[in-house]
Amino acid sequence: MLTILSFEEMVLRLGVAIVLGGIIGFEREMVGKRAGIRTSIMVSAGSAIFTMISFAVPFVAGVSEEAIKNTLPDRVLANIVVGVGFLGAGIIIKEGLRARNLTTAATIWFVAAVGTLAGMGLTRFAVVSSVGLTFILYTLRKINLYKILHKGVVENDEEDGGNGSS
């Protein structure tokens, strides 16, 4: 028998989304990016809430158990992806031939996915994903592959780490 999530389970999933969004946002905040802790928490928590809503709607609407089995929460999930894509597009700035803030926009999109995982109750994968992304962002910033690959051909741009994409 299918059941709606308990209040306690919803709060727990929301809490996981907030903490994980905060961890990723903290990394962005440390390097002075505009979309930092608050933005990441809001995107992650919002995605978790919308995900939980997608599972709760059939119960709240009072439809039959057979109709509940046929409900497709993936429609809500697809719209989270699209909505956050628009949010990310608003972060990207084009300056001449270069685009800036691509990494920040992609991070916001990723944070939405982490919130969705938390909202679905896939906590372990959400944690592994968040820790992995934070490690990758930190490590690649320290390595600075752009400068290594282009060997100083492009002028030094300290604000975005020299890669034009954060």
C-alpha positions as CSV (number, residue, x, y, z in Angstrom):
1,M,0.0,0.0,0.0
2,L,1.3,3.4,-0.9
3,T,1.3,6.1,1.8
4,I,2.1,9.8,1.9
5,L,5.4,10.8,3.6
6,S,5.1,11.7,7.3
7,F,5.7,15.2,8.4
8,E,8.9,14.1,10.1
9,E,10.2,12.4,7.0
10,M,9.5,15.6,4.9
11,V,11.3,17.8,7.5
12,L,14.2,15.3,7.5
13,R,14.5,15.4,3.7
14,L,14.2,19.2,3.6
15,G,16.9,19.4,6.3
16,V,19.2,17.2,4.2
17,A,18.6,19.4,1.1
18,I,19.4,22.5,3.1
19,V,22.6,21.2,4.6
20,L,23.9,19.8,1.2
21,G,22.9,23.0,-0.6
22,G,24.8,24.9,2.1
23,I,27.9,22.8,1.7
24,I,28.0,23.4,-2.1
25,G,27.1,27.1,-1.6
26,F,29.8,27.6,1.0
27,E,32.4,26.5,-1.6
28,R,31.1,29.1,-4.0
29,E,30.9,31.8,-1.3
30,M,34.5,31.2,-0.3
31,V,35.7,32.2,-3.8
32,G,33.3,35.2,-3.9
33,K,30.8,34.1,-6.4
34,R,27.4,35.8,-6.5
35,A,25.4,32.6,-6.2
36,G,26.7,31.4,-2.8
37,I,25.2,29.8,0.3
38,R,21.8,31.4,0.4
39,T,21.1,30.8,-3.3
40,S,22.3,27.2,-3.1
41,I,20.2,26.5,-0.1
42,M,17.1,28.0,-1.7
43,V,17.5,26.1,-4.9
44,S,18.2,22.8,-3.1
45,A,15.4,23.2,-0.6
46,G,12.9,24.4,-3.3
47,S,13.8,21.4,-5.4
48,A,13.3,19.0,-2.5
49,I,9.9,20.6,-1.6
50,F,8.7,20.4,-5.2
51,T,9.8,16.8,-5.4
52,M,7.9,15.9,-2.2
53,I,4.9,17.8,-3.5
54,S,4.9,15.7,-6.6
55,F,4.6,12.6,-4.5
56,A,1.9,14.1,-2.2
57,V,-0.5,15.6,-4.7
58,P,-2.4,12.3,-5.4
59,F,-2.9,11.7,-1.7
60,V,-4.0,15.3,-1.0
61,A,-6.3,15.3,-4.1
62,G,-8.0,12.1,-2.7
63,V,-7.6,10.0,-5.9
64,S,-7.9,6.2,-5.9
65,E,-4.9,3.9,-5.1
66,E,-4.9,2.8,-8.7
67,A,-4.6,6.4,-9.9
68,I,-1.8,7.0,-7.4
69,K,0.1,4.1,-8.9
70,N,-0.2,5.7,-12.3
71,T,0.8,9.2,-11.2
72,L,4.0,10.4,-12.8
73,P,6.1,12.6,-10.5
74,D,8.6,12.9,-13.3
75,R,6.6,15.8,-14.8
76,V,7.3,17.9,-11.8
77,L,11.0,16.8,-11.8
78,A,11.3,17.8,-15.5
79,N,9.9,21.2,-14.7
80,I,12.4,21.6,-11.9
81,V,15.2,21.0,-14.4
82,V,13.7,23.5,-16.9
83,G,13.0,26.2,-14.2
84,V,16.4,26.0,-12.7
85,G,17.9,26.1,-16.2
86,F,16.2,29.5,-16.7
87,L,17.7,30.6,-13.3
88,G,21.1,29.5,-14.5
89,A,20.7,31.3,-17.8
90,G,20.1,34.6,-15.9
91,I,23.5,34.1,-14.1
92,I,25.5,33.8,-17.3
93,I,27.1,37.0,-18.6
94,K,28.5,37.4,-22.1
95,E,31.5,39.7,-22.4
96,G,32.8,40.0,-25.9
97,L,33.6,36.5,-27.1
98,R,33.7,35.1,-23.6
99,A,30.9,33.8,-21.4
100,R,31.3,34.2,-17.6
101,N,29.6,32.4,-14.7
102,L,29.1,29.2,-16.5
103,T,30.4,27.2,-13.6
104,T,28.2,29.0,-11.2
105,A,25.1,28.4,-13.4
106,A,26.0,24.7,-13.7
107,T,26.5,24.5,-10.0
108,I,23.0,25.9,-9.4
109,W,21.6,23.3,-11.8
110,F,23.6,20.6,-9.9
111,V,22.3,21.9,-6.5
112,A,18.7,21.5,-7.8
113,A,19.5,17.9,-8.7
114,V,20.9,17.3,-5.1
115,G,17.7,18.8,-3.7
116,T,15.6,16.5,-5.9
117,L,17.6,13.5,-4.6
118,A,17.1,14.6,-1.0
119,G,13.4,15.1,-1.7
120,M,13.1,11.6,-3.1
121,G,14.8,10.2,-0.1
122,L,18.0,9.2,-2.0
123,T,20.1,10.7,0.8
124,R,23.3,8.7,0.4
125,F,23.6,9.5,-3.3
126,A,22.8,13.2,-2.6
127,V,25.6,13.3,0.0
128,V,28.1,11.5,-2.3
129,S,27.2,13.9,-5.1
130,S,27.5,17.0,-3.0
131,V,30.8,16.0,-1.5
132,G,32.1,14.9,-4.9
133,L,31.1,18.1,-6.6
134,T,32.6,20.3,-3.8
135,F,35.9,18.3,-4.0
136,I,36.0,18.7,-7.8
137,L,35.3,22.4,-7.8
138,Y,37.9,23.0,-5.1
139,T,40.6,20.7,-6.7
140,L,40.2,22.0,-10.2
141,R,40.4,25.6,-9.0
142,K,43.7,24.8,-7.3
143,I,45.1,23.0,-10.4
144,N,43.8,25.7,-12.9
145,L,43.8,23.5,-16.0
146,Y,43.1,26.5,-18.2
147,K,46.4,28.1,-17.5
148,I,48.2,24.8,-17.8
149,L,46.6,23.9,-21.2
150,H,47.0,27.4,-22.7
151,K,50.4,28.1,-21.2
152,G,49.8,31.8,-20.6
153,V,48.4,32.6,-24.1
154,V,45.4,34.2,-22.5
155,E,45.7,37.2,-20.3
156,N,45.6,36.6,-16.5
157,D,42.0,37.0,-15.2
158,E,42.2,36.4,-11.4
159,E,38.4,37.1,-10.8
160,D,37.3,33.9,-12.5
161,G,40.4,31.8,-12.0
162,G,41.5,32.3,-15.6
163,N,39.0,30.0,-17.2
164,G,36.3,32.4,-18.0
165,S,33.6,30.0,-16.9
166,S,32.8,30.4,-13.2
